Amino acid sequence: METVKIDFRNDLYNYMIEELKQYAEIMKDTDSGKEAEKLISKTEKYVQFGTDKDGTEFVVMRYLPSDAGELIGILVMLATITTDTPHNHYERLKKQRTA
């Protein structure tokens, strides 16, 4: 089965795991909280390490498409908490594509 590869610098990996852990705690005893815990567990079990040519360390994560989608969905939802109301980029894109 095809997987989705996601690379994060080690500092961004730390933020991602921290956000997932906080989300799992807030949402504990819900399906969303259990999904976040599952993602953390899979990530920590299967993560690989890499180093760029310039010496920058990073992690390589490979997810099934459904898990990658869940991870991205949770991270985007978490971003909405700390981000002001965004411009309507969706409508702009629709207009641009129909023009």
C-alpha positions in Angstrom: 0.0 0.0 0.0 1.2 3.5 -0.8 2.2 5.7 2.0 2.4 9.5 2.5 5.9 10.7 3.4 6.1 13.7 5.7 9.5 15.2 6.7 9.8 17.6 9.6 12.8 19.3 11.1 13.3 18.1 14.6 12.0 21.3 16.2 8.8 21.2 14.1 8.4 17.5 15.0 8.6 18.5 18.7 5.8 21.0 18.2 3.7 18.5 16.2 3.9 15.9 18.9 3.3 18.4 21.7 0.1 19.7 19.9 -1.1 16.1 19.4 -0.5 15.3 23.0 -2.4 18.4 24.2 -5.2 17.7 21.8 -5.4 14.0 22.9 -5.6 15.2 26.5 -8.3 17.8 25.8 -10.3 15.3 23.8 -9.7 12.3 26.0 -12.5 9.7 26.0 -13.6 10.8 22.5 -13.0 9.2 19.1 -10.9 12.3 18.2 -8.7 11.9 21.3 -8.2 8.2 20.7 -7.2 9.0 17.0 -4.7 11.5 18.2 -3.2 9.0 20.7 -3.0 6.4 17.9 -1.2 8.9 15.6 1.3 9.7 18.3 1.9 6.0 19.0 2.4 5.1 15.3 4.6 8.1 14.7 6.9 7.3 17.6 7.1 3.7 16.7 7.8 4.1 13.0 9.6 7.5 12.7 13.0 7.4 11.0 15.8 10.0 11.2 17.6 11.9 8.6 20.2 14.6 8.2 20.3 17.1 5.3 23.6 17.9 3.5 24.0 21.0 5.7 23.7 18.9 8.9 20.1 19.8 9.7 18.4 16.9 11.4 14.9 15.9 10.5 12.4 13.1 11.0 10.8 11.0 8.2 7.2 9.9 8.9 5.3 7.6 6.6 1.5 7.3 7.1 -1.3 5.5 5.4 -3.3 8.1 3.4 -6.1 8.0 6.0 -3.7 8.6 8.9 -2.0 11.4 7.0 -5.3 13.0 6.4 -6.3 12.7 10.0 -3.0 14.2 11.1 -3.3 17.1 8.8 -6.9 17.7 9.8 -6.0 17.8 13.5 -3.1 20.1 12.9 -5.2 22.5 10.7 -7.9 22.5 13.3 -5.4 23.3 16.0 -4.0 26.1 13.9 -7.5 27.7 13.8 -7.3 28.2 17.5 -4.3 30.5 17.3 -5.0 32.1 13.9 -7.3 35.1 13.3 -10.2 34.5 11.0 -8.5 34.0 7.6 -9.4 35.6 4.3 -11.7 33.5 2.2 -9.1 31.9 0.1 -11.4 29.1 -0.9 -13.8 31.5 -2.7 -10.9 33.3 -4.3 -9.6 30.1 -5.6 -13.0 29.1 -7.0 -13.3 32.4 -8.8 -9.8 32.1 -10.1 -10.4 28.6 -11.5 -13.6 29.6 -13.2 -12.1 32.7 -14.9 
